[in-house]
Amino acid sequence: MSEFKYACPVCGQHMRCDVSQSGAVMECPTCFQKITAPQSPAAGSEQKFVLTGTRAGERPLPKIALETPVAPPSPRHFSGLILLLILGVCLAGVGVWVVREKRFQASARILPPLSPVPAAEVLQLEPPGKSSAAAAPLSGPSWSLTLGTNAIAETPVAGRIHGQDFSLERAAFQNGSLVLRAGLHGPVEFGAIINFSGATPEALSGRILNVTTNAEKAARVTLRWKDGAGMGQKEFFDGGYALRLEFGILANSHLPGKIHLCLPDADESHLVGAFIADARKPKPKAPKK
């Protein structure tokens, strides 16, 4: 006989081998192990038992083992392996989805829509390099409605809003407005919103804005705070305040800047310092079906 059959010692897969390939290393088509083909049966004899090969590098099995019938692989065994493989792929997919969802939620911090303001508000922007005045950092009684000549402090924005101390926790540029607020999420309950009548971050990049108390048209400033009873309050200013804004260069959806703002309320509200505003554009809403 020129051909004979032998079984893989790892998974039991039957393989056909030519007499000339006895002792050769072959690869099992099922488990892909390197198997050494056994010696062929004696010439003229009938093969009553399925021979068994040996894994490459191992010593050949004794003759008795070679003549021992090998049971074919059970269909249930392969079905179990397939089910385990499918389950593993499903679990891996769920894990990837959970990680991506967490990253998306951590990065997609978008403020709620801000209150609309009249479109008649106009800004007068100075081109870069033509600064005429700089705001002085405030310290207690140094509040003034006259812009000073000192550079604005590089420290994060701080000050007072209606008699309450304010420290910047998040800055964002959304819907044409600069938002300086305490708290990272939810509606703005304590902070200031400066509306630029729909101006884009690209249009304000590298620009300087000066607003004096006698300006006929100025950006609307909205203060938000809570009173002693915990009720939300807000106040609008369309003029009569002193403001200097120095915007840096927009990069990677972030707009840096420095602000000096003094408002004419009875509590002498003011904000002074530096910020980096998140200027990422919200994703467009999916069209309604």
C-alpha positions as a Markdown table, in Angstrom:
| # | Residue | x | y | z |
|---|---|---|---|---|
| 1 | Met | 0.0 | 0.0 | 0.0 |
| 2 | Ser | 1.4 | 3.4 | -1.0 |
| 3 | Glu | -0.7 | 5.5 | 1.5 |
| 4 | Phe | -1.8 | 5.0 | 5.1 |
| 5 | Lys | -3.7 | 7.0 | 7.7 |
| 6 | Tyr | -2.4 | 8.2 | 11.1 |
| 7 | Ala | -3.9 | 10.4 | 13.8 |
| 8 | Cys | -2.7 | 13.6 | 15.4 |
| 9 | Pro | -1.6 | 12.9 | 19.1 |
| 10 | Val | -2.9 | 16.4 | 20.1 |
| 11 | Cys | -6.4 | 16.6 | 18.7 |
| 12 | Gly | -7.0 | 13.2 | 17.1 |
| 13 | Gln | -7.4 | 14.6 | 13.6 |
| 14 | His | -6.9 | 11.8 | 10.9 |
| 15 | Met | -4.3 | 12.6 | 8.3 |
| 16 | Arg | -3.3 | 10.7 | 5.1 |
| 17 | Cys | 0.4 | 10.1 | 4.4 |
| 18 | Asp | 2.4 | 8.5 | 1.6 |
| 19 | Val | 4.8 | 5.7 | 2.5 |
| 20 | Ser | 7.7 | 7.9 | 1.3 |
| 21 | Gln | 6.7 | 10.5 | 4.0 |
| 22 | Ser | 7.2 | 8.2 | 6.9 |
| 23 | Gly | 9.2 | 10.0 | 9.6 |
| 24 | Ala | 8.6 | 13.4 | 7.9 |
| 25 | Val | 7.3 | 16.4 | 10.0 |
| 26 | Met | 3.8 | 17.6 | 8.9 |
| 27 | Glu | 1.4 | 20.1 | 10.2 |
| 28 | Cys | -2.0 | 19.1 | 11.6 |
| 29 | Pro | -4.8 | 20.9 | 9.7 |
| 30 | Thr | -6.9 | 21.2 | 12.8 |
| 31 | Cys | -4.6 | 22.2 | 15.7 |
| 32 | Phe | -1.6 | 23.3 | 13.5 |
| 33 | Gln | 0.9 | 21.3 | 15.6 |
| 34 | Lys | 4.0 | 20.0 | 14.0 |
| 35 | Ile | 3.6 | 16.2 | 13.9 |
| 36 | Thr | 6.1 | 13.5 | 12.9 |
| 37 | Ala | 4.5 | 10.9 | 10.7 |
| 38 | Pro | 4.8 | 7.3 | 12.0 |
| 39 | Gln | 6.5 | 4.4 | 10.1 |
| 40 | Ser | 4.2 | 2.9 | 7.5 |
| 41 | Pro | 2.6 | -0.5 | 8.1 |
| 42 | Ala | 4.5 | -3.5 | 6.7 |
| 43 | Ala | 4.1 | -4.0 | 3.0 |
| 44 | Gly | 1.2 | -6.2 | 2.0 |
| 45 | Ser | -0.5 | -5.9 | 5.4 |
| 46 | Glu | -4.0 | -4.4 | 5.9 |
| 47 | Gln | -4.2 | -1.4 | 8.2 |
| 48 | Lys | -6.7 | -2.4 | 10.8 |
| 49 | Phe | -5.8 | 0.3 | 13.3 |
| 50 | Val | -5.2 | 4.1 | 12.9 |
| 51 | Leu | -1.6 | 4.9 | 13.6 |
| 52 | Thr | -0.6 | 7.8 | 15.8 |
| 53 | Gly | 2.0 | 10.3 | 15.0 |
| 54 | Thr | 4.2 | 12.2 | 17.5 |
| 55 | Arg | 4.7 | 15.9 | 18.1 |
| 56 | Ala | 7.8 | 17.2 | 16.5 |
| 57 | Gly | 10.8 | 17.0 | 18.9 |
| 58 | Glu | 9.2 | 14.2 | 21.1 |
| 59 | Arg | 10.3 | 10.6 | 21.2 |
| 60 | Pro | 8.2 | 8.2 | 19.1 |
| 61 | Leu | 5.5 | 6.3 | 21.0 |
| 62 | Pro | 6.1 | 2.5 | 21.5 |
| 63 | Lys | 4.6 | 0.1 | 19.0 |
| 64 | Ile | 1.7 | -0.9 | 21.3 |
| 65 | Ala | 0.6 | 2.8 | 21.4 |
| 66 | Leu | 0.8 | 3.0 | 17.7 |
| 67 | Glu | -1.5 | 0.1 | 17.2 |
| 68 | Thr | -4.1 | 1.4 | 19.7 |
| 69 | Pro | -7.2 | 2.7 | 18.0 |
| 70 | Val | -7.7 | 6.4 | 18.4 |
| 71 | Ala | -11.2 | 7.6 | 18.9 |
| 72 | Pro | -12.3 | 10.3 | 16.5 |
| 73 | Pro | -12.9 | 13.8 | 17.9 |
| 74 | Ser | -16.3 | 14.3 | 19.5 |
| 75 | Pro | -18.6 | 16.8 | 17.7 |
| 76 | Arg | -19.6 | 18.1 | 21.1 |
| 77 | His | -15.9 | 18.9 | 21.9 |
| 78 | Phe | -15.7 | 21.2 | 18.8 |
| 79 | Ser | -19.1 | 22.7 | 19.5 |
| 80 | Gly | -17.9 | 23.7 | 23.0 |
| 81 | Leu | -14.7 | 25.3 | 21.6 |
| 82 | Ile | -16.7 | 27.3 | 19.1 |
| 83 | Leu | -19.1 | 28.5 | 21.8 |
| 84 | Leu | -16.2 | 29.6 | 24.0 |
| 85 | Leu | -14.6 | 31.4 | 21.1 |
| 86 | Ile | -17.8 | 33.3 | 20.3 |
| 87 | Leu | -18.3 | 34.2 | 24.0 |
| 88 | Gly | -14.7 | 35.5 | 24.2 |
| 89 | Val | -15.2 | 37.7 | 21.1 |
| 90 | Cys | -18.4 | 39.1 | 22.5 |
| 91 | Leu | -16.9 | 39.9 | 25.9 |
| 92 | Ala | -13.9 | 41.6 | 24.2 |
| 93 | Gly | -16.3 | 43.8 | 22.1 |
| 94 | Val | -18.3 | 44.8 | 25.2 |
| 95 | Gly | -15.1 | 45.8 | 27.0 |
| 96 | Val | -13.9 | 48.0 | 24.1 |
| 97 | Trp | -17.3 | 49.7 | 23.9 |
| 98 | Val | -17.3 | 50.5 | 27.6 |
| 99 | Val | -13.8 | 52.0 | 27.5 |
| 100 | Arg | -14.6 | 54.2 | 24.5 |
| 101 | Glu | -17.9 | 55.3 | 26.1 |
| 102 | Lys | -16.1 | 56.4 | 29.3 |
| 103 | Arg | -13.5 | 58.3 | 27.2 |
| 104 | Phe | -16.2 | 60.1 | 25.2 |
| 105 | Gln | -18.1 | 61.1 | 28.3 |
| 106 | Ala | -14.9 | 62.4 | 29.9 |
| 107 | Ser | -14.0 | 64.6 | 26.9 |
| 108 | Ala | -17.5 | 65.8 | 25.8 |
| 109 | Arg | -18.1 | 68.4 | 28.5 |
| 110 | Ile | -20.4 | 70.8 | 26.6 |
| 111 | Leu | -22.1 | 73.7 | 28.4 |
| 112 | Pro | -25.9 | 74.0 | 28.1 |
| 113 | Pro | -27.2 | 76.6 | 25.6 |
| 114 | Leu | -26.8 | 80.2 | 26.9 |
| 115 | Ser | -29.5 | 82.8 | 26.9 |
| 116 | Pro | -29.8 | 84.7 | 23.6 |
| 117 | Val | -28.9 | 88.4 | 23.5 |
| 118 | Pro | -29.8 | 91.1 | 21.0 |
| 119 | Ala | -27.8 | 91.0 | 17.8 |
| 120 | Ala | -27.2 | 94.8 | 17.9 |
| 121 | Glu | -24.3 | 94.4 | 20.2 |
| 122 | Val | -21.0 | 95.4 | 18.4 |
| 123 | Leu | -17.4 | 94.8 | 19.4 |
| 124 | Gln | -14.5 | 97.1 | 18.6 |
| 125 | Leu | -11.5 | 94.9 | 18.3 |
| 126 | Glu | -7.9 | 96.0 | 18.1 |
| 127 | Pro | -5.6 | 94.2 | 15.7 |
| 128 | Pro | -2.6 | 92.3 | 17.3 |
| 129 | Gly | 0.3 | 94.4 | 18.4 |
| 130 | Lys | -1.7 | 97.7 | 18.8 |
| 131 | Ser | -2.4 | 97.5 | 22.5 |
| 132 | Ser | -3.2 | 101.0 | 23.9 |
| 133 | Ala | -3.7 | 100.1 | 27.6 |
| 134 | Ala | -3.4 | 97.2 | 30.0 |
| 135 | Ala | -5.4 | 96.3 | 33.0 |
| 136 | Ala | -4.0 | 96.4 | 36.6 |
| 137 | Pro | -4.5 | 93.4 | 38.8 |
| 138 | Leu | -7.0 | 94.0 | 41.5 |
| 139 | Ser | -6.4 | 93.7 | 45.2 |
| 140 | Gly | -9.3 | 94.7 | 47.5 |
| 141 | Pro | -10.0 | 98.4 | 47.2 |
| 142 | Ser | -8.1 | 98.7 | 43.9 |
| 143 | Trp | -11.4 | 98.1 | 42.0 |
| 144 | Ser | -11.8 | 100.9 | 39.4 |
| 145 | Leu | -13.9 | 101.6 | 36.4 |
| 146 | Thr | -10.8 | 103.2 | 34.7 |
| 147 | Leu | -8.5 | 100.8 | 32.9 |
| 148 | Gly | -5.0 | 100.9 | 34.4 |
| 149 | Thr | -1.6 | 100.6 | 32.7 |
| 150 | Asn | -0.2 | 97.5 | 34.4 |
| 151 | Ala | -0.1 | 94.0 | 32.8 |
| 152 | Ile | -2.9 | 91.6 | 33.7 |
| 153 | Ala | -1.8 | 88.9 | 36.2 |
| 154 | Glu | -0.9 | 85.5 | 34.8 |
| 155 | Thr | -2.7 | 83.7 | 37.7 |
| 156 | Pro | -6.1 | 82.0 | 37.0 |
| 157 | Val | -9.1 | 84.3 | 37.0 |
| 158 | Ala | -10.3 | 85.3 | 40.4 |
| 159 | Gly | -12.4 | 88.1 | 42.0 |
| 160 | Arg | -15.8 | 88.7 | 43.5 |
| 161 | Ile | -19.3 | 88.5 | 42.1 |
| 162 | His | -22.0 | 90.3 | 44.2 |
| 163 | Gly | -19.9 | 90.1 | 47.3 |
| 164 | Gln | -19.0 | 86.4 | 46.9 |
| 165 | Asp | -15.4 | 85.3 | 46.3 |
| 166 | Phe | -15.0 | 83.7 | 42.8 |
| 167 | Ser | -12.3 | 81.3 | 41.6 |
| 168 | Leu | -12.3 | 80.0 | 38.0 |
| 169 | Glu | -12.9 | 76.3 | 37.6 |
| 170 | Arg | -13.7 | 76.1 | 33.9 |
| 171 | Ala | -13.6 | 78.5 | 30.9 |
| 172 | Ala | -15.4 | 77.8 | 27.6 |
| 173 | Phe | -16.2 | 79.6 | 24.4 |
| 174 | Gln | -19.6 | 78.5 | 23.2 |
| 175 | Asn | -22.2 | 80.0 | 20.9 |
| 176 | Gly | -20.3 | 83.2 | 20.6 |
| 177 | Ser | -19.9 | 83.7 | 24.3 |
| 178 | Leu | -17.0 | 83.5 | 26.7 |
| 179 | Val | -18.0 | 81.6 | 29.9 |
| 180 | Leu | -16.0 | 81.9 | 33.1 |
| 181 | Arg | -17.6 | 79.8 | 35.8 |
| 182 | Ala | -17.3 | 77.8 | 39.0 |
| 183 | Gly | -18.2 | 74.1 | 38.6 |
| 184 | Leu | -17.5 | 71.9 | 35.7 |
| 185 | His | -21.0 | 70.6 | 34.7 |
| 186 | Gly | -24.6 | 71.6 | 34.5 |
| 187 | Pro | -26.0 | 75.2 | 34.1 |
| 188 | Val | -23.9 | 78.1 | 35.1 |
| 189 | Glu | -24.9 | 79.0 | 38.6 |
| 190 | Phe | -21.8 | 81.2 | 39.7 |
| 191 | Gly | -19.8 | 83.0 | 37.1 |
| 192 | Ala | -19.8 | 85.5 | 34.2 |
| 193 | Ile | -20.8 | 85.2 | 30.6 |
| 194 | Ile | -19.6 | 87.7 | 28.0 |
| 195 | Asn | -21.5 | 87.6 | 24.7 |
| 196 | Phe | -19.7 | 88.6 | 21.5 |
| 197 | Ser | -22.8 | 88.6 | 19.2 |
| 198 | Gly | -21.9 | 85.3 | 17.5 |
| 199 | Ala | -18.2 | 86.0 | 16.9 |
| 200 | Thr | -16.2 | 82.8 | 16.4 |
| 201 | Pro | -13.0 | 81.8 | 18.3 |
| 202 | Glu | -11.1 | 82.2 | 15.0 |
| 203 | Ala | -12.2 | 85.8 | 14.7 |
| 204 | Leu | -11.1 | 86.6 | 18.3 |
| 205 | Ser | -7.8 | 84.7 | 18.1 |
| 206 | Gly | -4.9 | 87.1 | 18.8 |
| 207 | Arg | -7.2 | 90.1 | 19.3 |
| 208 | Ile | -7.4 | 92.7 | 22.1 |
| 209 | Leu | -10.7 | 94.2 | 23.3 |
| 210 | Asn | -11.0 | 97.4 | 25.3 |
| 211 | Val | -14.4 | 98.6 | 26.6 |
| 212 | Thr | -14.6 | 101.8 | 28.6 |
| 213 | Thr | -17.6 | 103.0 | 30.6 |
| 214 | Asn | -18.6 | 105.5 | 28.0 |
| 215 | Ala | -18.8 | 103.0 | 25.1 |
| 216 | Glu | -22.1 | 103.3 | 23.3 |
| 217 | Lys | -22.3 | 99.6 | 22.4 |
| 218 | Ala | -20.6 | 96.9 | 24.3 |
| 219 | Ala | -20.7 | 93.2 | 24.7 |
| 220 | Arg | -23.4 | 92.1 | 27.1 |
| 221 | Val | -22.0 | 90.8 | 30.4 |
| 222 | Thr | -24.2 | 88.5 | 32.5 |
| 223 | Leu | -23.4 | 87.7 | 36.2 |
| 224 | Arg | -24.9 | 84.7 | 37.8 |
| 225 | Trp | -24.8 | 83.8 | 41.5 |
| 226 | Lys | -27.0 | 82.5 | 44.3 |
| 227 | Asp | -28.4 | 84.6 | 47.1 |
| 228 | Gly | -28.4 | 83.8 | 50.8 |
| 229 | Ala | -31.5 | 81.6 | 50.4 |
| 230 | Gly | -29.8 | 79.6 | 47.6 |
| 231 | Met | -31.9 | 81.0 | 44.8 |
| 232 | Gly | -30.3 | 81.6 | 41.5 |
| 233 | Gln | -29.8 | 85.3 | 40.5 |
| 234 | Lys | -28.5 | 87.1 | 37.4 |
| 235 | Glu | -27.8 | 90.6 | 36.3 |
| 236 | Phe | -27.1 | 92.0 | 32.8 |
| 237 | Phe | -24.7 | 94.9 | 31.9 |
| 238 | Asp | -24.8 | 96.4 | 28.4 |
| 239 | Gly | -22.4 | 99.1 | 29.2 |
| 240 | Gly | -21.0 | 101.3 | 32.0 |
| 241 | Tyr | -18.3 | 98.8 | 32.9 |
| 242 | Ala | -14.5 | 98.6 | 32.3 |
| 243 | Leu | -13.2 | 95.6 | 30.4 |
| 244 | Arg | -9.9 | 94.5 | 28.8 |
| 245 | Leu | -9.6 | 91.2 | 27.1 |
| 246 | Glu | -6.4 | 89.9 | 25.6 |
| 247 | Phe | -7.0 | 86.8 | 23.5 |
| 248 | Gly | -4.1 | 84.5 | 22.6 |
| 249 | Ile | -3.8 | 82.4 | 19.5 |
| 250 | Leu | -6.4 | 79.7 | 19.0 |
| 251 | Ala | -4.8 | 76.2 | 18.9 |
| 252 | Asn | -6.1 | 72.7 | 19.2 |
| 253 | Ser | -9.7 | 74.1 | 20.0 |
| 254 | His | -8.4 | 76.1 | 23.0 |
| 255 | Leu | -8.5 | 79.9 | 23.2 |
| 256 | Pro | -6.2 | 81.3 | 25.8 |
| 257 | Gly | -6.6 | 84.8 | 27.2 |
| 258 | Lys | -6.4 | 87.3 | 30.1 |
| 259 | Ile | -9.2 | 89.5 | 31.4 |
| 260 | His | -9.7 | 92.6 | 33.5 |
| 261 | Leu | -13.3 | 93.3 | 34.2 |
| 262 | Cys | -14.9 | 95.8 | 36.7 |
| 263 | Leu | -18.6 | 96.2 | 36.9 |
| 264 | Pro | -20.6 | 99.1 | 38.2 |
| 265 | Asp | -22.8 | 97.2 | 40.7 |
| 266 | Ala | -23.0 | 98.2 | 44.4 |
| 267 | Asp | -20.8 | 95.2 | 45.4 |
| 268 | Glu | -18.0 | 96.2 | 42.9 |
| 269 | Ser | -17.9 | 92.9 | 41.2 |
| 270 | His | -14.7 | 92.2 | 39.3 |
| 271 | Leu | -12.7 | 89.4 | 37.6 |
| 272 | Val | -9.0 | 89.5 | 36.9 |
| 273 | Gly | -6.5 | 86.9 | 35.6 |
| 274 | Ala | -5.7 | 84.3 | 32.9 |
| 275 | Phe | -7.8 | 81.5 | 31.4 |
| 276 | Ile | -7.7 | 78.9 | 28.6 |
| 277 | Ala | -11.2 | 78.5 | 27.1 |
| 278 | Asp | -12.4 | 75.2 | 25.6 |
| 279 | Ala | -13.5 | 76.2 | 22.1 |
| 280 | Arg | -14.5 | 72.9 | 20.7 |
| 281 | Lys | -17.6 | 73.0 | 18.5 |
| 282 | Pro | -20.5 | 70.8 | 19.6 |
| 283 | Lys | -21.4 | 67.9 | 17.3 |
| 284 | Pro | -24.3 | 68.7 | 14.9 |
| 285 | Lys | -27.7 | 67.2 | 15.9 |
| 286 | Ala | -28.8 | 64.2 | 13.9 |
| 287 | Pro | -31.6 | 65.1 | 11.4 |
| 288 | Lys | -35.1 | 64.1 | 12.5 |
| 289 | Lys | -36.6 | 61.2 | 10.6 |
